[in-house]
Amino acid sequence: MYEDVSLDPRVANGEGRDPASGHARPPRREFKARGSFVERCAGCNLPTLNCLCPFRVEADSRAEVWLLTHPLEHHKPTNTGRLIGDVLSATRVFTWYRTAPDPDLLALLDDPRYAPFVIFPDDQPDYAERVVGMPAVERAKQQAKIPVFIIIDGTWRQARRIFRKSPYLDALPVLPLRTQRQTRYRLRKPASQAHLCTAEVAIELLRQSGDIDAAEILDDYFDAFNDSYASSRTYHKIEQPTPAMRRLLARQR
């Protein structure tokens, strides 16, 4: 039997609503990240010591990114998915709940304007027939469709569960990211240097699909985020902009 979340008093004051869509969400235990008591900028969510807002630059791209995000990721200030939305205004964020798929996502998956691809490794044989490469993205463009990269935003364990427990993804083509890039993410320790964070996955997808300018802007913005957050952890203020920061400032002129 499902619990009626509309009866949860947190829904009335906004605390029980999904931060991505505003929909009522199932009750959950409170999550407190490390550094939760640090004074943070309301715009970029970084410590105010090294605010990222002055370096924000928007970019255009032919492809769109939709994030299917585990609920706990919204509360982690080290999450890089929000960087994609800062640079690409068309980015959409959907929170994943196993028993309550976002109705907006379901509607968009049926929208003929879009050609969605689930970004996931091709390491299991049971969905091998769904695996495609970058040429499929180019064909979508030639058919006047908007390519959409659906990136599962969470830990690797969470991502595999989301991929396996979301029937509405089962009919979509699976696009593995093939890249030699090694992660430059310094805020969480990856299991492997080949495991890229969410923003890095988007950067490589944009680059490989031809949205070079958007990829370069997001890459610089990601580096600025990395440096700003890492410095703030040791209470060090960045006095002189880094090379990535200078490139972003130059684009604003």
N, C-alpha and C positions, 0 to 999 in steps of 0.2 A: 504494500500500500504506500502511495506517494504522500509525502508530507506537503500540505498546502502552504507554500511559502508566502502567499498573500496574507496569511495570518501572522506572519513573523513581524513583530513591531519594528525591526530594523528596516523593513521594506518601506515603511511610511516615512522615515526620516532619511532615506537614501543609503543607509549603511548596508542594507541587504540587497543592493542592486549591483549588477555587473558593471564594472568600470569601463568596459568597452562599448556595450550597447545600451546600458540603462535598464535592461530587463531585470525582473526579479530573479535572484539566483538561489540555489539550494543553500541551506545553512551550512556553515563550515566552522572549524575551529579557527581562532584568531591566529594570524601569522605575524611574527615580529622578526624583521630582518636585522642583521647586525648593522649598527649605525643608524638605527631607527630614530634616535634622539638627536641626531645631527641636524643643524639648521640647514634646510634645503631650499633651493630656488623653486618657486611654484611653476616656472616655465619649463625647465629642463630636468628637474628632480635631482640635480647634482648638489653637493655641498656648496653653499654660497661662496666659500673661499675661492673656488675655481668654477664659476658659473660658465656654462656652455653656450648660453643664449647669444652672446655677441658673434659667434661663429656660425650661426645657423644660416644655411643657404638652401633654397628650394631648387629642384630640378624637374625637368619634364622627361617623360619616358613613354615609349610606345607600349611597353608591358606594364602591368600592375602587379602589386604584391598584396596578397591577402594572408594575414597571420591567423592561424588557428592555435590559440594560446591556452596553455594550461592555466587554471585559475590562480595558482600560486605565483606565476611569473609576473602578474600585474603588481605585486607587492615587493618585488625585488628591484632595488634601485640600480643593480648591475645588469638588469635586462637590457639587451641591445635592440630588441624589436622596435622600441619607441623611436630609435634613431631613424629607422626607415620611414616612419610616418612624418618625422620632422623634415626630411628631404623630399619625399614623394607624397604630395598632398592627397593623391588618389588612394593611398594605402588604406585598407580596411582591416579592422581587428575584430575577431570573433572569439569569444571565450568558449572553451570546450567543456561540456558536461556530458557524460556518457548517456544519460537518460533524457537529456533536454537539449537537442541540437538547436542552434540559433535559427529561427525562422527566416531571418534576413539572408543568412548564408544559403539556406535551402532554395530560396527564391532566386538568388543570383546564380546558383549552379544551373538553374533551368533557363536562364536568360540567354537567348541565342547570340547576343552581342559578344559574349565572352568565350574564350577557349581556355578552360582551366587545366592546369597540370599540378599534380601532387608531387612535391619535391621529397623524394625518399630513396634510400639506397636500393639497388637491385640485387640484394644478397639472398633472396629466398625464391625457390622455384614456383611457388603457388600463384604468383602474380606476374610471372615472366612475360606472359602474352600482353600485358598492359604497358610494358616498359618501352619508352620512346627516347629519342635523342633530340638535340637542338634543331635538326631539320624540321621536326614537327612544329616547333614554335614559328619557324619561318613560313611554313605552309599556312598556319593560322593567320599570319599577317597578310599573306597573299589573298586569303579569302575574306579580307576586310574585317577580321575578328580581332578582339583585344586579347593578347595572351595574358594569362593570369598565373602567377607562380604562387601556389598555396604552400606556405612554409609552416610546418608544425613547430611551434615555439615552446620549448620545454627542455628538460634533460633528455638524454638519449633513451632512458628507460620510459619516461613519460611519452616521448614521441612515438615509440613503438606501440605503446598501449593505445594511444590516440589513433594511430594508423589502423590498428587491428580492430578497434571497437567503434568505428565510425562507418556504418553501412553506406551512408550517402557519399563516401569517397570511393566505394568499390567499383563504380563504373567509370572513374576518371583515369586518364593515362598517368603513368608514373614516370617522372623525369628525374633520373639520378644526376646529381651534380658531379661532373668529372673535372677535377682540377688538381694541379700540383701545389696549390697554395697551402702554406703552413699557417696555422692560426697565429695572429698577433695579439689575441685577447689575453690580457694579463690579470683580469679581476676574478676569474674562477679558473681552477686547474682542470684542464681537459684530460680525458683518459688517453688521448693521443694527439699529437700535433696536427694530425690530419683532420681532427674533429673541429670544424669551424663553428663559431657562434652564429646566431641568427642573422646579424647584420652582415657578417662576412659571406654567408651563403647568398644573401640578396645581392651583394656587390658582384660576386662571381657570375650569378645568373644574368644580371643586367649587362655585364661586360660581354659575356659569351653570346647574348642575344642581340647585341648591336647597340645597346643604350650606353655608349662609352662615357659620355659626359656625365650622365646620372651616376654611373658606377664610380667615376673618379671623385665626384663631389661627396658621395656617401662614404667612400674609402677615407677621404681626408677628415670628414666629420667623425667617423669611427675612431681614427687615430687621435683626434682632438679629445674625444670622450675618454679614450683609454688613458691618455696622459693626464687629463684633468682629474679624473677619478682616482688614479693611482697616487697622484701628488697629494690629493686631499686626504687620503688615508694616513699619510704621515704628517698632516697639518702643514704642508709646504705649499705656498702660493706661487704659481707660475708667473714670474714677473715679465718675462719676454716671450712673445708668442712662438710656438714651435713652427717648423716649416709647414706642416699641414694647416695650422691655424693661419699662417700668413697667406697661404694660397686661398683659403676660404675668405679671408678679409679682402683679398684682391678681387675676388668675384663679386663682391658687394659694391664695388666702385662703378 
